[in-house]
């Protein structure tokens, strides 16, 4: 995340966004991980993702977000 000073009032806010983007204040970087799991897990995961009409990756992200109380 950036160490840029965040605006503290309306005037600073306006001035800040003359030279910066909202992404400067957010951690928008994705990081890749690898997770080893049994083939039976992957089969069941793929079946559930297919039934929901989403990708395996989307389903894993959703479940992790739910478990971490992010959504």
N, C-alpha and C positions, 0 to 999 in steps of 0.2 A: 504494500500500500504506500502511497505517496506521503511524504512528510511536509507537503505544502500546507501553510497556515490556512485553516478554514475560516470563511467569513463569519463575523459575529454579529453583524447588524445589516439592515437593508442596504445601506450605502456601500458597505464593504462587499456585500453579496453582488450588487450590480457591477462594481469595479472588478471583482474577482472573475466574473464570467465574461468580461471583455477579453481576457487573455487566457482563460482556462476552459476546460471541458468538464462536464459532470463526471466523466470517467476518472478524472484526476482525484476525485474524492472517494471513489468506490474501488473495492478489490474485485476487479473483473477478470482476473487471470485464471484460466483453468489449469489444473494440474492433472496429469495422467497417473493412474495407478494400475497395477496388475494384481489380480486376486486369483489364486489357484483354488479350485473347488472340484469336487467329484463330478463326473460326467452326469450322474443322475440329477444333481442340483441344476446343472445347465439345461438338461432336458426339461425339467419341470419349470424352470425359469422361462425358457423359450415358449413352452406351452401356455403359460400364464400371460406372457407378453402378447402372444398371438391372439389369445382369447380377448384381450383388452384392446387389440389393434395398435399396440405401441412397440417400439424397439426394446430389445433387452436392456440397452443402456438407459433408456428413458425410465423403464420400470425400476431398475436398480437405483437410479438417482431419486426417484419418487419415494421408494421405500426407505432409503437412507435419510432423506429429508424429513419424512414422517417420524422415523425413530429418533431423530435428533431434535424434534419439535421445531423444525424450520418452516414447515407448512402447516 
